[in-house]
Amino acid sequence: MAFSSVVRALGRSPLMSEMLTKLKRQEPVKLSGAPRLPKGLIASALAQASSAPLLVVTATLEEASRWAIQLEAMSWSTIHFYPTSEASLYDPFDQESEMTWGQLQALADLLTATNLEKTVVIATERALQPHLPPVEVLKDYCLTLTKGLEINLKELALRLARLGYEKVPLVEMEGQWAQRGDIIDVFPVSSELPIRLELFGDELERIREFDPANQRSLDAIHRLVLTPTDYVPLILDVLKDKDLVDQLFPTEALEGLADGIYPEGVRRWLGLAFDNPASLLDYLPENTFIALDEPDQCQAHSDRLGEHIDEHWHEIQGTENREQGTVNR
């Protein structure tokens, strides 16, 4: 916490009081020509003086990672690096699992934490675009386990399968679960370590982290929130309810879906499944401080994304029109 005292001192300064007064009037505060370090100190001081979480928005993932390293020294107890994709919304493939898991780590904390005032999230401007299921949909899909909870093993197995977890003999990586008698191991994609659930009869007696290398139990925790392993199960469930699955996916994909194999590119149907897809902003409280780093660069990257999506859309439309013309002839 090399800069924690500096942040506290800035928070008590007259300059911060003037800035906070301006922000309360819904007026932006602009820092022109300042390097990243002073911007980080001032943003941290403003947010912490108001007991509010902080969202830092950058133009690139590289710059976001530099902000994350810097903010670790500024009295934040929880720092989330929220990864984002450079792909078009119409790409027929899903983003890498590691990227989705990184997003779910941040979202799980934002959904379940009772106090976010010492939390900072760093993301690119792509995080401001609608790319997530609505907040209540993801929240209802999550499974919360607490010490003392009564558990039906059959129902738990079905719920884990619905969330996308794979049953294996030994848990070694994210998205897996295993059972040995009254002990259930699960590796949440929103956690750094796998979790061991120890039952006494039907009661959840202990919840502990464990080391996947040697399988030894570690620190006890009192509450576990299991998110889906991907956004795909949520989207598919809604598409099924709307009777759209048969229209959107070829026969071979439907056959795989019956065997629990998700078709590729499901996330491009997010807007069809939900009337109002969410962005990262929807998962943050209203009092969140937002620091927009280099707005011109963020705008330029956003414009390029829009151009890329527009070109991709017209390319898809052109292909479909050519195929339709061939069929008509």
Secondary structure in CASP SS format (residue, H / E / C, confidence):
PFRMAT SS
TARGET T0000
AUTHOR 0000-0000-0000
METHOD secondary structure of the structure
MODEL  1
M C 1.00
A C 1.00
F C 1.00
S H 1.00
S H 1.00
V H 1.00
V H 1.00
R H 1.00
A H 1.00
L H 1.00
G H 1.00
R C 1.00
S C 1.00
P H 1.00
L H 1.00
M H 1.00
S H 1.00
E H 1.00
M H 1.00
L H 1.00
T H 1.00
K H 1.00
L H 1.00
K H 1.00
R C 1.00
Q C 1.00
E C 1.00
P C 1.00
V C 1.00
K C 1.00
L C 1.00
S C 1.00
G C 1.00
A C 1.00
P C 1.00
R H 1.00
L H 1.00
P H 1.00
K H 1.00
G H 1.00
L H 1.00
I H 1.00
A H 1.00
S H 1.00
A H 1.00
L H 1.00
A H 1.00
Q H 1.00
A H 1.00
S C 1.00
S C 1.00
A C 1.00
P C 1.00
L E 1.00
L E 1.00
V E 1.00
V E 1.00
T E 1.00
A C 1.00
T C 1.00
L H 1.00
E H 1.00
E H 1.00
A H 1.00
S H 1.00
R H 1.00
W H 1.00
A H 1.00
I H 1.00
Q H 1.00
L H 1.00
E C 1.00
A C 1.00
M C 1.00
S C 1.00
W C 1.00
S C 1.00
T E 1.00
I E 1.00
H E 1.00
F E 1.00
Y C 1.00
P C 1.00
T C 1.00
S C 1.00
E C 1.00
A C 1.00
S C 1.00
L C 1.00
Y C 1.00
D C 1.00
P C 1.00
F C 1.00
D C 1.00
Q C 1.00
E C 1.00
S H 1.00
E H 1.00
M H 1.00
T H 1.00
W H 1.00
G H 1.00
Q H 1.00
L H 1.00
Q H 1.00
A H 1.00
L H 1.00
A H 1.00
D H 1.00
L H 1.00
L H 1.00
T H 1.00
A C 1.00
T C 1.00
N C 1.00
L C 1.00
E C 1.00
K C 1.00
T E 1.00
V E 1.00
V E 1.00
I E 1.00
A E 1.00
T E 1.00
E H 1.00
R H 1.00
A H 1.00
L H 1.00
Q C 1.00
P C 1.00
H C 1.00
L E 1.00
P C 1.00
P C 1.00
V H 1.00
E H 1.00
V H 1.00
L H 1.00
K H 1.00
D H 1.00
Y H 1.00
C C 1.00
L E 1.00
T E 1.00
L E 1.00
T E 1.00
K C 1.00
G C 1.00
L C 1.00
E E 1.00
I C 1.00
N C 1.00
L H 1.00
K H 1.00
E H 1.00
L H 1.00
A H 1.00
L H 1.00
R H 1.00
L H 1.00
A H 1.00
R H 1.00
L C 1.00
G C 1.00
Y C 1.00
E E 1.00
K E 1.00
V C 1.00
P C 1.00
L C 1.00
V C 1.00
E C 1.00
M C 1.00
E C 1.00
G C 1.00
Q E 1.00
W E 1.00
A E 1.00
Q E 1.00
R E 1.00
G C 1.00
D C 1.00
I E 1.00
I E 1.00
D E 1.00
V E 1.00
F C 1.00
P C 1.00
V C 1.00
S C 1.00
S C 1.00
E C 1.00
L C 1.00
P C 1.00
I E 1.00
R E 1.00
L E 1.00
E E 1.00
L E 1.00
F E 1.00
G C 1.00
D C 1.00
E E 1.00
L E 1.00
E E 1.00
R E 1.00
I E 1.00
R E 1.00
E E 1.00
F E 1.00
D C 1.00
P C 1.00
A C 1.00
N C 1.00
Q C 1.00
R C 1.00
S E 1.00
L E 1.00
D E 1.00
A E 1.00
I C 1.00
H C 1.00
R E 1.00
L E 1.00
V E 1.00
L E 1.00
T C 1.00
P C 1.00
T C 1.00
D C 1.00
Y C 1.00
V H 1.00
P H 1.00
L H 1.00
I H 1.00
L H 1.00
D H 1.00
V H 1.00
L H 1.00
K H 1.00
D H 1.00
K C 1.00
D C 1.00
L C 1.00
V H 1.00
D H 1.00
Q H 1.00
L H 1.00
F C 1.00
P C 1.00
T H 1.00
E H 1.00
A H 1.00
L H 1.00
E H 1.00
G H 1.00
L H 1.00
A H 1.00
D C 1.00
G C 1.00
I C 1.00
Y C 1.00
P C 1.00
E C 1.00
G C 1.00
V H 1.00
R H 1.00
R H 1.00
W H 1.00
L H 1.00
G H 1.00
L H 1.00
A H 1.00
F C 1.00
D C 1.00
N C 1.00
P C 1.00
A E 1.00
S C 1.00
L H 1.00
L H 1.00
D H 1.00
Y H 1.00
L C 1.00
P C 1.00
E C 1.00
N C 1.00
T C 1.00
F E 1.00
I E 1.00
A E 1.00
L E 1.00
D C 1.00
E C 1.00
P H 1.00
D H 1.00
Q H 1.00
C H 1.00
Q H 1.00
A H 1.00
H H 1.00
S H 1.00
D H 1.00
R H 1.00
L H 1.00
G H 1.00
E H 1.00
H H 1.00
I H 1.00
D H 1.00
E H 1.00
H H 1.00
W H 1.00
H H 1.00
E H 1.00
I H 1.00
Q H 1.00
G H 1.00
T H 1.00
E H 1.00
N H 1.00
R H 1.00
E H 1.00
Q H 1.00
G H 1.00
T H 1.00
V H 1.00
N H 1.00
R C 1.00
END
